[in-house]
Amino acid sequence: MYTIITLIILGIICLIGYYLFRNLEQKAPRKIQLRQPYKPIVMIVIDSLMDSTVEQTIQMKKAPALAFLKEHGTYYAEVVSCFPTMSVCIDTTLLTGTLPQQHQIYGLCYYDSSQKEWINIGTGAKESVAVGFREVLTNSLIRLNQQLISRSVSTIHESTPMPTGSIGAFIYRGLNKYQLKVPRLFRWLNILPPKIETVGPEVFSFGSMHQIGTNSKGGQPWYRYGENDRFSTNELLALLYQNRLPVFTLVYFPTNDDYIHQKGTWVTKGLHKADLQLQRLLNAFPSWEEAVEQITWVILGDSGQTDTLPDHKEAFVDMEILLSKYRLMPTKSKKPRANDQLVLSVNERMSYIHILDPKIDPASLARELQTHPFFDLIAWWEKETCQVVSGERPGVFSFSKNGPFYDRYDQNWQLQGNHEILDLELKGEEIIYHRYPDVLQRLWGVYEPGVAKLVLTVKPGYEMIFQSSPRHRGASHGSLHAQDSLVPMIITGEHHPPKHLRILDLKEWILDLIKFQQKKV
């Protein structure tokens, strides 16, 4: 009897030892030594990364990986994002090097005047229910990369013969055919087909729907089917251990955005979690210094955020109430009804108002809205001239392209009226931007010739809402204001900076880096 008990105890000890040893092996895998003839570039986009949060988290000693990369590289605190400052629009600009006027993605929701169709790519759960989950998921998972992004522009993945990669990014269009495996729940509910045909780069990961590593953790439904920092890191590690890292890989870390939307810009928990994943990546090398020797690391934000006023009744600007005298297209409608006068596309702190009724004058509607103190900027176009009024400053400011005035980005403009509306400083014919970085080009980037529409932004602290659109109680983004528009970037392992510190210019810079590496092959 004692012998049997002893054998059982020894067996349990052996099993415990086996599992402990196996877990130890998993936690301490072999160190990475890349064998590619080129030095790979890994760009990690941390959603809603802001300079203030980076500095605060580092000071709290909660971001040792970011601190290391910052210390051993070059830190740029103010890179200008595109407009609207919404992720899907920014990511498309990043990959194509063009503005919405060219790539045709005007926000998370927008009205396509040519097709007379209102498009929602996924503004929030409540609005997705109102619009219809099938409609929203079809737009985001099927149409976005295949149809909605203009074919007249090319992504980084389509612009080089060298292999590239995408991990977790919603914008990924490339030249290689893939099938996305739709989650079982969506198949059961008949929301999506079992498989989705798509095209992406040579190395492609899209959550649990198309993954690189067979053992990547974090792809369960409660982890958004792999759309999280941990899963993205696991996929990148799988590439590293398989020695399959292409010359350029774009990796998306979405988690930080959620924390800031919910709590505000002071929250560091999301960035701390992102840094834990960065530490896992650096720890995979013999040393952190070796990681920088073997790879060029680019850490980039996509947009900032602005804290919502504590009084939420004041903070949320209900556009349905403000425009109650007009017939508005409901969000649940895909196309305007016969008698609809206006189509609203609310993207948090900015909004488009497309005017369907020719009897409504854009300038008159702008001045009507201007009387409300929470509006920051209201713009519309008359022929090929942009007109802007402010809820704060008097008068009208107008601008168009190809005039005698110039800015730091080698852009030329014709200016007229009260330039203080856009907080411009004029030194002779030189334009200096302040509150609204690169505002002329970014506002011009949403111009649609021949389309009657208004572009609105609200002051810091406010967010526009319409019917079932989301309400962010912590912070939100979308506007032209510097708080929404300036993001940090760390470049470590490369000493050749971009020509201009704008997301618009990063495609050209990345392609230049790729061409340099191509010479080594």
Secondary structure per residue as TSV (DSSP state, phi and psi in degrees):
chain	resnum	aa	ss	phi	psi
A	1	M	-	360.0	-48.3
A	2	Y	H	-62.3	-35.3
A	3	T	H	-62.5	-43.6
A	4	I	H	-63.0	-45.0
A	5	I	H	-62.5	-41.7
A	6	T	H	-62.2	-43.8
A	7	L	H	-62.7	-39.5
A	8	I	H	-63.8	-44.1
A	9	I	H	-63.7	-43.4
A	10	L	H	-62.4	-38.9
A	11	G	H	-63.3	-42.4
A	12	I	H	-63.8	-42.7
A	13	I	H	-61.4	-41.8
A	14	C	H	-63.8	-42.1
A	15	L	H	-63.5	-44.3
A	16	I	H	-60.8	-44.6
A	17	G	H	-61.5	-40.2
A	18	Y	H	-61.7	-49.1
A	19	Y	H	-66.3	-38.0
A	20	L	H	-63.9	-43.4
A	21	F	H	-66.1	-39.4
A	22	R	H	-65.2	-42.6
A	23	N	H	-65.1	-35.8
A	24	L	H	-63.7	-41.1
A	25	E	H	-63.8	-38.4
A	26	Q	H	-67.5	-34.8
A	27	K	H	-78.7	-19.9
A	28	A	S	-127.5	68.0
A	29	P	-	-70.9	173.1
A	30	R	-	-62.7	152.4
A	31	K	-	-80.3	148.1
A	32	I	-	-84.1	134.6
A	33	Q	-	-135.2	101.6
A	34	L	-	-69.5	146.9
A	35	R	-	-120.0	11.6
A	36	Q	-	-68.3	149.1
A	37	P	S	-74.2	-10.2
A	38	Y	S	-115.6	165.7
A	39	K	-	-96.0	110.4
A	40	P	-	-66.4	151.4
A	41	I	E	-109.3	124.1
A	42	V	E	-116.3	114.4
A	43	M	E	-104.2	119.3
A	44	I	E	-108.3	115.2
A	45	V	E	-93.1	115.4
A	46	I	E	-99.0	114.1
A	47	D	T	-59.8	131.0
A	48	S	T	59.9	33.8
A	49	L	-	-73.4	129.2
A	50	M	-	-127.8	150.3
A	51	D	H	-57.9	-43.9
A	52	S	H	-61.6	-39.1
A	53	T	H	-71.0	-38.2
A	54	V	H	-60.0	-50.9
A	55	E	H	-62.3	-43.6
A	56	Q	H	-64.6	-45.5
A	57	T	H	-66.6	-38.0
A	58	I	H	-66.6	-43.4
A	59	Q	H	-61.1	-33.2
A	60	M	T	-79.6	-0.5
A	61	K	T	60.0	34.5
A	62	K	-	-105.8	5.5
A	63	A	-	-140.2	63.5
A	64	P	H	-64.2	-32.9
A	65	A	H	-68.6	-45.7
A	66	L	H	-62.0	-40.8
A	67	A	H	-60.7	-42.0
A	68	F	H	-64.9	-48.2
A	69	L	H	-64.4	-37.6
A	70	K	H	-65.6	-43.0
A	71	E	H	-68.3	-35.2
A	72	H	T	-97.2	6.7
A	73	G	S	-135.1	-154.0
A	74	T	E	-115.4	131.4
A	75	Y	E	-109.4	126.1
A	76	Y	E	-114.9	116.2
A	77	A	E	-81.6	-21.9
A	78	E	E	-132.4	81.7
A	79	V	E	-96.1	132.7
A	80	V	E	-83.6	126.3
A	81	S	-	-80.8	179.9
A	82	C	-	-95.7	-177.4
A	83	F	S	-130.1	136.6
A	84	P	S	-65.7	150.7
A	85	T	-	-81.7	68.0
A	86	M	-	-124.6	137.7
A	87	S	H	-52.1	-47.4
A	88	V	H	-65.0	-35.2
A	89	C	H	-71.0	-43.7
A	90	I	H	-64.1	-45.8
A	91	D	H	-62.7	-36.0
A	92	T	H	-68.3	-39.2
A	93	T	H	-64.6	-42.4
A	94	L	H	-57.4	-46.6
A	95	L	H	-80.6	-26.3
A	96	T	H	-104.1	-17.1
A	97	G	S	67.6	24.4
A	98	T	-	-131.4	166.9
A	99	L	-	-96.4	169.5
A	100	P	H	-52.4	-35.2
A	101	Q	H	-55.6	-31.7
A	102	Q	H	-93.9	-48.9
A	103	H	H	-83.9	-14.1
A	104	Q	-	77.5	9.1
A	105	I	-	-102.0	103.4
A	106	Y	-	-94.5	-0.1
A	107	G	S	157.1	-173.5
A	108	L	S	-71.7	-25.1
A	109	C	E	-141.0	144.7
A	110	Y	E	-165.1	163.4
A	111	Y	E	-103.5	124.9
A	112	D	E	-90.1	102.7
A	113	S	T	-65.3	-34.2
A	114	S	T	-68.4	-36.0
A	115	Q	T	-98.4	-3.8
A	116	K	T	52.1	50.7
A	117	E	E	-136.1	133.7
A	118	W	E	-92.6	126.5
A	119	I	E	-115.1	127.5
A	120	N	E	-120.0	120.5
A	121	I	S	-95.7	-6.1
A	122	G	-	130.5	69.4
A	123	T	-	-79.9	-23.9
A	124	G	-	168.7	163.7
A	125	A	H	-61.9	-46.2
A	126	K	H	-62.8	-45.0
A	127	E	H	-70.3	-30.7
A	128	S	H	-64.1	-36.0
A	129	V	H	-65.1	-44.6
A	130	A	H	-64.3	-45.0
A	131	V	H	-73.9	-36.0
A	132	G	-	115.7	122.2
A	133	F	H	-58.7	-38.6
A	134	R	H	-61.4	-43.7
A	135	E	H	-62.0	-48.8
A	136	V	H	-66.4	-45.1
A	137	L	H	-68.2	-34.7
A	138	T	I	-63.1	-42.3
A	139	N	I	-63.8	-44.8
A	140	S	I	-80.4	-36.1
A	141	L	I	-98.1	-24.8
A	142	I	I	-112.5	-53.2
A	143	R	I	-80.7	-32.7
A	144	L	I	-53.1	-58.7
A	145	N	I	-81.3	-23.4
A	146	Q	I	-92.9	-30.5
A	147	Q	I	-128.9	-43.8
A	148	L	I	-72.7	-40.6
A	149	I	S	-69.9	128.2
A	150	S	-	-58.4	141.4
A	151	R	T	-78.1	-7.2
A	152	S	T	-82.9	-5.6
A	153	V	S	-116.9	159.4
A	154	S	-	-125.0	145.4
A	155	T	-	-85.2	169.1
A	156	I	G	-54.9	-41.5
A	157	H	G	-63.8	-25.1
A	158	E	G	-95.9	-2.2
A	159	S	S	-110.4	5.6
A	160	T	-	-141.8	143.7
A	161	P	S	-75.9	-12.2
A	162	M	S	-76.8	152.0
A	163	P	-	-69.6	139.9
A	164	T	E	-130.2	169.4
A	165	G	E	-142.5	158.3
A	166	S	E	-140.9	128.5
A	167	I	E	-128.6	111.1
A	168	G	S	79.4	-0.9
A	169	A	-	-84.4	140.1
A	170	F	S	-77.8	-25.7
A	171	I	-	-102.5	117.5
A	172	Y	-	-147.9	9.8
A	173	R	-	-51.0	130.1
A	174	G	-	-141.3	-155.3
A	175	L	S	-112.3	-0.8
A	176	N	E	-104.9	137.1
A	177	K	E	-82.6	139.0
A	178	Y	E	-140.5	163.7
A	179	Q	E	-119.6	124.0
A	180	L	E	-85.4	131.7
A	181	K	E	-90.3	111.1
A	182	V	-	-71.8	135.4
A	183	P	-	-55.1	146.9
A	184	R	H	-56.1	-40.0
A	185	L	H	-59.2	-44.8
A	186	F	H	-68.3	-29.5
A	187	R	H	-71.4	-44.0
A	188	W	H	-60.1	-40.0
A	189	L	T	-81.7	-1.0
A	190	N	T	58.8	35.6
A	191	I	S	-83.9	-37.5
A	192	L	S	-135.0	157.9
A	193	P	-	-68.9	160.8
A	194	P	S	-58.5	-34.5
A	195	K	E	-135.5	146.4
A	196	I	E	-121.8	125.1
A	197	E	E	-78.7	134.5
A	198	T	E	-150.0	173.7
A	199	V	E	-130.3	135.3
A	200	G	E	-146.2	-173.1
A	201	P	-	-73.6	-180.0
A	202	E	S	-60.8	-36.7
A	203	V	E	-116.3	121.5
A	204	F	E	-139.5	124.2
A	205	S	E	-130.9	130.9
A	206	F	-	-138.7	72.9
A	207	G	G	59.2	-151.8
A	208	S	G	-74.6	-7.8
A	209	M	G	-77.0	-23.5
A	210	H	S	-160.9	103.0
A	211	Q	-	-119.2	158.0
A	212	I	S	-89.9	-52.7
A	213	G	-	-86.5	131.9
A	214	T	T	-70.9	-21.0
A	215	N	T	-112.0	16.1
A	216	S	-	-63.6	126.3
A	217	K	S	-91.8	152.7
A	218	G	-	100.3	20.3
A	219	G	-	-101.5	10.2
A	220	Q	S	-74.1	162.9
A	221	P	G	-54.8	-40.2
A	222	W	G	-72.9	-7.6
A	223	Y	G	-110.1	29.7
A	224	R	G	59.4	35.0
A	225	Y	G	54.5	34.9
A	226	G	G	97.3	-1.2
A	227	E	-	-84.7	70.8
A	228	N	S	-153.3	163.5
A	229	D	H	-60.8	-41.8
A	230	R	H	-62.9	-45.7
A	231	F	H	-64.6	-42.7
A	232	S	H	-58.2	-41.2
A	233	T	H	-65.7	-43.7
A	234	N	H	-59.0	-40.2
A	235	E	H	-67.2	-41.1
A	236	L	H	-66.3	-39.5
A	237	L	H	-62.7	-39.2
A	238	A	H	-60.1	-41.8
A	239	L	H	-61.9	-43.7
A	240	L	H	-63.6	-46.0
A	241	Y	H	-70.1	-27.9
A	242	Q	T	-84.5	-1.8
A	243	N	T	55.7	42.5
A	244	R	-	-114.7	15.4
A	245	L	-	-67.0	120.7
A	246	P	-	-75.3	-178.8
A	247	V	S	-68.1	-29.4
A	248	F	E	-140.4	131.1
A	249	T	E	-132.9	127.1
A	250	L	E	-99.2	124.2
A	251	V	E	-121.3	136.0
A	252	Y	E	-112.8	127.2
A	253	F	E	-111.7	104.2
A	254	P	-	-91.5	-13.4
A	255	T	H	-64.9	-38.8
A	256	N	H	-56.0	-37.1
A	257	D	H	-58.6	-40.7
A	258	D	H	-62.2	-46.1
A	259	Y	H	-62.3	-42.0
A	260	I	H	-71.1	-40.7
A	261	H	H	-56.9	-40.0
A	262	Q	H	-79.5	-39.9
A	263	K	H	-113.2	-33.6
A	264	G	-	127.3	173.1
A	265	T	T	-72.7	-12.9
A	266	W	T	-77.8	-13.3
A	267	V	-	-74.3	129.9
A	268	T	-	-109.5	-3.0
A	269	K	H	-61.4	-41.5
A	270	G	H	-64.0	-40.8
A	271	L	H	-72.5	-34.8
A	272	H	H	-60.5	-42.3
A	273	K	H	-65.8	-39.5
A	274	A	H	-63.2	-39.0
A	275	D	H	-65.9	-34.6
A	276	L	H	-59.2	-37.4
A	277	Q	H	-72.3	-36.8
A	278	L	H	-62.7	-38.2
A	279	Q	H	-62.2	-40.0
A	280	R	H	-60.2	-39.8
A	281	L	H	-66.6	-46.8
A	282	L	H	-67.3	-35.6
A	283	N	H	-67.3	-16.5
A	284	A	T	-73.5	-12.7
A	285	F	S	-97.9	162.4
A	286	P	S	-55.0	-32.4
A	287	S	S	-155.6	162.6
A	288	W	H	-65.3	-34.6
A	289	E	H	-61.9	-38.0
A	290	E	H	-67.3	-33.8
A	291	A	H	-60.3	-39.0
A	292	V	H	-74.4	-32.0
A	293	E	H	-67.2	-37.2
A	294	Q	H	-87.6	-24.9
A	295	I	-	-136.1	142.9
A	296	T	E	-87.5	118.3
A	297	W	E	-102.3	130.1
A	298	V	E	-124.1	117.0
A	299	I	E	-106.8	124.3
A	300	L	E	-136.7	139.7
A	301	G	E	-88.0	162.0
A	302	D	-	-105.6	-40.2
A	303	S	-	-151.6	160.4
A	304	G	-	-87.9	-172.0
A	305	Q	-	-141.9	159.5
A	306	T	E	-122.0	130.2
A	307	D	E	-61.3	138.5
A	308	T	-	-79.3	140.5
A	309	L	-	-56.3	143.5
A	310	P	S	-59.0	-34.7
A	311	D	-	-83.1	96.7
A	312	H	H	-69.0	-24.9
A	313	K	H	-64.4	-33.9
A	314	E	H	-82.1	-36.5
A	315	A	H	-67.8	-37.1
A	316	F	E	-90.7	113.4
A	317	V	E	-89.7	107.6
A	318	D	E	-82.4	104.2
A	319	M	H	-69.3	-25.8
A	320	E	H	-66.3	-37.5
A	321	I	H	-71.1	-44.6
A	322	L	H	-61.6	-33.7
A	323	L	T	-109.7	29.5
A	324	S	T	-63.8	-22.8
A	325	K	T	-79.9	-6.9
A	326	Y	S	-104.3	156.4
A	327	R	-	-87.0	113.7
A	328	L	B	-104.4	138.5
A	329	M	-	-69.2	126.1
A	330	P	-	-66.8	150.5
A	331	T	T	-64.8	-25.8
A	332	K	T	-73.9	-10.4
A	333	S	-	-87.6	136.3
A	334	K	S	-82.2	-33.0
A	335	K	S	-128.8	151.0
A	336	P	-	-63.0	148.0
A	337	R	-	-80.4	168.1
A	338	A	T	-59.1	-33.9
A	339	N	T	-102.8	6.7
A	340	D	-	-68.6	137.6
A	341	Q	-	-100.7	-35.4
A	342	L	E	-131.6	147.3
A	343	V	E	-119.6	121.8
A	344	L	E	-100.6	137.2
A	345	S	E	-128.8	96.6
A	346	V	E	-91.4	120.0
A	347	N	E	-118.0	71.4
A	348	E	T	61.2	-98.6
A	349	R	T	-97.0	8.8
A	350	M	E	-137.3	160.9
A	351	S	E	-153.2	146.7
A	352	Y	E	-100.5	141.3
A	353	I	E	-122.1	107.3
A	354	H	E	-88.2	131.1
A	355	I	E	-99.2	113.7
A	356	L	-	-92.3	-29.9
A	357	D	-	-84.8	114.8
A	358	P	T	-64.3	-14.5
A	359	K	T	-76.6	-15.6
A	360	I	S	-89.0	121.3
A	361	D	-	-87.5	124.3
A	362	P	H	-55.5	-41.5
A	363	A	H	-64.7	-39.6
A	364	S	H	-67.0	-41.7
A	365	L	H	-64.9	-39.3
A	366	A	H	-61.9	-44.9
A	367	R	H	-69.2	-30.3
A	368	E	H	-64.7	-44.4
A	369	L	H	-73.8	-27.8
A	370	Q	H	-60.5	-22.6
A	371	T	T	-70.4	-15.3
A	372	H	S	-86.6	128.0
A	373	P	T	-69.9	-16.5
A	374	F	T	-83.0	-12.9
A	375	F	E	-77.6	136.8
A	376	D	E	-93.3	-64.3
A	377	L	E	-129.3	142.2
A	378	I	E	-132.3	123.1
A	379	A	E	-127.0	150.6
A	380	W	E	-153.7	172.2
A	381	W	E	-119.6	137.6
A	382	E	E	-120.9	110.4
A	383	K	T	57.0	-116.3
A	384	E	T	-114.5	32.8
A	385	T	E	-125.0	131.1
A	386	C	E	-89.4	128.9
A	387	Q	E	-107.3	136.9
A	388	V	E	-133.8	133.9
A	389	V	E	-124.1	164.3
A	390	S	E	-127.1	149.8
A	391	G	S	-78.9	-0.4
A	392	E	S	-121.8	-37.2
A	393	R	S	-114.5	148.2
A	394	P	-	-78.3	166.3
A	395	G	S	85.9	-170.4
A	396	V	-	-130.1	143.3
A	397	F	E	-120.8	135.7
A	398	S	E	-129.5	149.0
A	399	F	E	-150.7	155.4
A	400	S	E	-149.1	174.0
A	401	K	E	-81.5	161.4
A	402	N	E	65.2	53.2
A	403	G	E	-115.6	-170.0
A	404	P	E	-79.9	-16.0
A	405	F	E	-83.1	144.5
A	406	Y	E	-135.3	159.5
A	407	D	-	-126.6	-177.7
A	408	R	T	-68.5	-13.1
A	409	Y	T	-99.1	17.3
A	410	D	S	61.8	37.1
A	411	Q	-	-111.1	141.6
A	412	N	E	-112.8	140.7
A	413	W	E	-140.0	151.8
A	414	Q	E	-102.8	124.8
A	415	L	E	-120.2	145.5
A	416	Q	E	-155.1	140.1
A	417	G	E	98.5	-159.0
A	418	N	-	-80.7	95.2
A	419	H	G	-69.4	-13.2
A	420	E	G	-68.4	-18.1
A	421	I	G	-57.4	-39.0
A	422	L	G	-99.6	15.2
A	423	D	T	53.1	44.1
A	424	L	-	-91.1	141.6
A	425	E	E	-109.4	128.7
A	426	L	E	-109.5	121.3
A	427	K	E	-112.5	91.4
A	428	G	T	68.7	-118.4
A	429	E	T	-104.0	7.7
A	430	E	E	-89.8	133.3
A	431	I	E	-99.8	129.1
A	432	I	E	-118.6	126.0
A	433	Y	-	-90.0	146.6
A	434	H	-	-128.8	-91.5
A	435	R	S	-65.7	-28.2
A	436	Y	S	-123.1	92.1
A	437	P	T	-60.3	135.1
A	438	D	T	44.9	39.3
A	439	V	H	-64.9	-33.4
A	440	L	H	-65.0	-48.5
A	441	Q	H	-69.7	-40.1
A	442	R	H	-68.8	-37.4
A	443	L	H	-71.0	-39.0
A	444	W	H	-64.2	-25.8
A	445	G	T	-67.0	-13.6
A	446	V	T	-108.1	11.1
A	447	Y	-	-70.3	132.0
A	448	E	-	-120.4	105.2
A	449	P	T	-55.2	132.1
A	450	G	T	80.8	2.0
A	451	V	-	-106.7	128.4
A	452	A	-	-85.4	110.0
A	453	K	E	-154.7	157.2
A	454	L	E	-110.7	147.0
A	455	V	E	-116.5	123.1
A	456	L	E	-119.8	143.6
A	457	T	E	-131.8	154.7
A	458	V	E	-110.3	160.8
A	459	K	-	-68.3	160.8
A	460	P	T	-53.4	136.1
A	461	G	T	102.4	-18.4
A	462	Y	-	-108.5	156.3
A	463	E	E	-144.2	135.5
A	464	M	E	-82.6	143.7
A	465	I	E	-132.3	155.0
A	466	F	-	-153.6	115.7
A	467	Q	T	55.2	-111.3
A	468	S	T	-97.7	15.2
A	469	S	-	-65.0	155.0
A	470	P	-	-67.9	153.3
A	471	R	-	-117.4	120.9
A	472	H	-	-102.9	110.6
A	473	R	S	-80.2	-17.5
A	474	G	S	-93.4	-62.0
A	475	A	E	-160.6	164.3
A	476	S	E	-152.9	176.9
A	477	H	-	-145.1	-171.0
A	478	G	-	126.2	-23.6
A	479	S	S	-88.6	-175.5
A	480	L	S	-90.1	-8.3
A	481	H	S	-63.5	148.8
A	482	A	H	-56.9	-34.0
A	483	Q	H	-62.6	-32.9
A	484	D	H	-86.6	-21.9
A	485	S	H	-104.1	-19.7
A	486	L	E	-102.3	129.5
A	487	V	E	-131.5	153.9
A	488	P	E	-86.6	161.1
A	489	M	E	-146.4	135.0
A	490	I	E	-114.3	128.4
A	491	I	E	-118.0	117.9
A	492	T	E	-127.1	126.3
A	493	G	S	98.3	8.0
A	494	E	-	-150.1	134.4
A	495	H	-	-109.9	4.4
A	496	H	-	-98.6	105.7
A	497	P	-	-80.5	163.3
A	498	P	-	-64.7	157.4
A	499	K	S	-62.1	-46.1
A	500	H	S	-129.2	148.5
A	501	L	S	-87.2	70.4
A	502	R	B	-136.9	143.4
A	503	I	G	-59.4	-31.8
A	504	L	G	-56.1	-30.9
A	505	D	G	-97.0	-0.8
A	506	L	H	-75.0	-29.1
A	507	K	H	-59.8	-48.8
A	508	E	H	-59.8	-41.7
A	509	W	H	-63.8	-45.5
A	510	I	H	-62.9	-42.6
A	511	L	H	-63.9	-34.6
A	512	D	H	-64.7	-42.2
A	513	L	H	-63.3	-40.6
A	514	I	H	-63.9	-42.9
A	515	K	H	-60.8	-38.7
A	516	F	H	-64.1	-41.6
A	517	Q	H	-70.3	-30.8
A	518	Q	H	-61.6	-32.3
A	519	K	T	-64.7	-22.7
A	520	K	T	-80.9	-17.6
A	521	V	-	-81.6	360.0
